[in-house]
């Protein structure tokens, strides 16, 4: 289904495989609900690809606007993690975080698979944001995908939690495209078709992510805000 806000936040990471079961519990029952309860967050979706060891996890947050990432409440979540969150942070690997202004989000439902492209483009390339949007709308019209979400970032901001530096380059920007489909084969085919068309337009595109992933869980703001109180999580979680 279409995202509701004017922005979205997309994150990719791997995690210590020896603690994978705890990661699944923490991310589902604490981390995503905690974030979605913050001002300006509308929903969160978890994705995973257990058949690979790199770029295994992806998280998508629907934001009212990019201002949601600048609130005091969100800053507190980063600076003052719960005991459980603090214990999980050292297990993260291969972290990438791209906040985007939403260019378009169209389609129906929330499908079980997604093809994901994260690109760095020249501002004057023929593979422009408008060209990508046209290709996505064509795939949606042909029923090759059930929905898509397209966002743009002029830079990737620094993220202090994992000491990720700012990334930017003059004359270039970032695009994230998420293609939803009901099966792995359909998602992979739609993603390959988009890559083929884009490579024909601009073979110099920098590809940060090109992968298919599985939908795991969705959490909406209406579900978590009425019952979420951070002090309940100040108690240390039992060690696994």
C-alpha positions in Angstrom: 0.0 0.0 0.0 1.2 3.6 -0.5 3.3 5.1 2.2 1.4 7.9 4.0 4.1 10.4 4.7 6.3 12.8 2.8 9.5 10.9 3.6 10.8 7.5 4.5 13.9 6.1 6.2 15.5 2.9 4.8 18.1 1.0 6.7 20.2 -2.1 5.9 22.3 -4.1 8.3 23.7 -7.5 9.2 24.0 -8.9 12.7 26.1 -11.3 14.7 24.7 -14.7 13.6 25.3 -16.2 17.0 22.7 -13.9 18.4 20.2 -14.0 15.5 17.3 -15.3 17.6 17.7 -12.5 20.1 18.0 -10.0 17.3 14.6 -11.1 15.9 12.9 -10.7 19.3 14.5 -7.3 20.1 13.9 -5.8 16.7 10.3 -7.0 16.5 9.2 -6.3 20.1 11.3 -3.4 21.2 13.3 -1.6 18.5 10.7 -1.0 15.7 7.8 -0.3 18.1 10.0 2.2 20.0 10.9 4.0 16.9 7.4 4.1 15.4 6.1 5.6 18.7 8.4 8.6 18.2 6.8 11.8 16.9 6.6 11.9 13.1 7.0 8.2 12.6 3.9 6.6 11.0 4.8 2.9 10.6 7.7 0.5 10.3 8.3 -2.6 8.2 10.8 -5.3 8.7 12.4 -7.3 5.9 14.9 -10.2 5.8 16.7 -12.5 3.5 17.9 -15.6 5.4 19.4 -17.2 2.3 22.4 -14.7 2.3 24.9 -13.6 4.9 25.3 -10.0 3.8 22.6 -7.3 3.5 20.3 -9.7 5.3 18.0 -7.2 7.1 16.2 -4.1 5.8 13.9 -1.8 7.8 11.6 0.8 6.2 10.0 3.6 8.3 7.2 5.8 6.9 7.7 9.3 8.1 5.5 12.3 8.2 8.5 14.3 7.0 12.3 14.3 7.4 11.7 16.5 10.5 10.8 13.3 12.3 14.5 12.5 12.5 15.3 15.9 14.1 13.1 15.8 17.2 14.3 15.7 20.8 12.5 12.4 21.3 14.3 10.7 18.4 17.6 12.1 19.6 16.9 10.6 23.1 16.3 7.2 21.6 19.8 7.4 20.0 21.6 8.9 23.0 19.9 6.9 25.8 19.3 3.4 24.6 17.4 0.9 26.8 19.6 -1.7 28.4 18.5 -4.3 25.8 19.2 -1.9 22.9 22.7 -1.0 24.3 23.5 -4.7 24.5 22.5 -5.3 20.9 24.4 -2.4 19.3 27.8 -4.1 19.2 26.3 -6.9 17.1 25.5 -4.7 14.1 27.5 -5.1 10.8 27.4 -3.5 7.3 25.1 -0.7 8.3 23.6 1.7 5.8 21.0 4.3 6.5 19.3 6.6 3.9 16.6 9.1 4.8 14.6 10.0 1.7 12.1 12.5 0.6 9.3 10.5 -1.0 8.9 11.1 -4.7 6.1 8.6 -5.2 4.4 5.7 -3.4 1.8 3.8 -5.4 0.0 0.5 -5.5 -2.2 -1.8 -3.4 -1.6 -3.9 -0.3 1.6 -5.0 1.4 3.2 -7.8 -0.6 5.4 -10.6 0.7 8.5 -9.8 -1.3 10.4 -6.7 -2.3 13.1 -5.8 -4.8 15.3 -3.0 -3.6 17.6 -0.6 -5.4 19.7 2.0 -3.7 21.6 4.1 -6.2 23.9 7.1 -6.5 23.1 9.1 -9.7 24.6 12.1 -11.5 22.2 15.0 -11.3 22.2 15.4 -15.1 22.0 11.7 -16.1 19.4 10.3 -18.4 18.5 7.9 -15.6 16.8 10.7 -13.8 14.3 10.5 -11.0 11.5 11.1 -13.5 12.8 8.3 -15.8 12.9 5.9 -12.8 9.4 6.9 -11.8 8.1 6.2 -15.3 9.7 2.8 -15.3 8.1 1.9 -12.0 4.7 3.1 -13.1 5.0 1.0 -16.2 5.8 -2.1 -14.1 2.8 -1.4 -11.9 0.5 -0.9 -14.8 1.7 -4.2 -16.3 1.0 -5.9 -13.0 4.6 -6.9 -12.7 4.6 -5.4 -9.2 1.9 -4.7 -6.7 3.3 -1.4 -5.3 6.4 0.7 -5.4 8.0 3.4 -3.2 10.6 5.9 -4.6 12.6 8.3 -2.6 15.5 10.8 -3.1 18.3 12.0 -0.8 20.7 14.7 -1.7 23.2 13.3 0.8 23.4 10.5 3.4 23.7 12.2 6.8 26.1 11.1 9.5 24.7 8.7 12.1 26.4 8.9 15.5 25.1 5.6 16.9 27.4 3.6 14.6 29.8 6.5 13.8 28.6 6.5 10.2 30.1 9.5 8.4 28.1 11.8 6.1 28.3 10.8 2.4 27.8 13.3 -0.4 29.3 14.2 -3.8 28.9 17.4 -5.8 26.5 16.9 -8.7 25.2 13.5 -7.4 22.3 12.3 -5.4 20.8 9.1 -4.0 17.7 7.3 -5.0 16.0 4.4 -3.2 13.4 2.3 -5.1 11.4 -0.5 -3.4 9.3 -2.8 -5.7 6.7 -5.0 -4.0 5.6 -8.3 -5.5 3.8 -11.4 -4.2 6.5 -13.9 -5.0 10.3 -14.0 -4.9 10.4 -14.7 -8.7 8.2 -11.7 -9.5 10.2 -9.4 -7.3 13.5 -10.6 -8.7 12.3 -10.3 -12.3 10.9 -6.8 -11.8 14.2 -5.7 -10.1 16.3 -7.2 -12.9 14.1 -5.5 -15.5 14.5 -2.1 -13.8 18.3 -2.5 -13.5 18.5 -3.5 -17.2 16.6 -0.4 -18.3 18.7 1.9 -16.0 22.0 0.4 -17.1 21.0 1.2 -20.7 20.3 4.8 -19.7 23.5 5.3 -17.6 26.1 2.5 -17.2 28.0 4.7 -14.7 25.3 4.4 -11.9 26.8 3.6 -8.5 24.7 0.7 -7.0 24.7 0.6 -3.2 22.0 -2.1 -2.9 20.5 -4.4 -5.4 18.6 -7.2 -3.7 15.3 -9.1 -3.1 14.0 -9.5 0.4 11.1 -11.0 2.3 8.5 -9.0 4.2 8.5 -10.0 7.9 6.5 -7.6 10.0 4.6 -4.3 9.9 4.0 -2.0 12.9 1.8 1.0 12.8 1.7 4.1 15.0 -1.8 3.5 16.1 -0.7 0.0 17.4 2.2 1.2 19.6 1.5 4.7 20.8 -1.5 3.9 23.2 0.5 1.3 25.1 4.2 2.3 24.6 6.0 3.8 27.5 9.8 3.7 27.4 10.2 3.4 31.2 8.7 -0.1 31.0 11.8 -1.1 29.0 14.3 0.5 31.4 14.3 -2.9 33.2 17.1 -5.1 31.9 15.9 -7.8 29.6 16.8 -11.4 30.5 20.0 -12.6 28.8 19.4 -15.2 26.1 
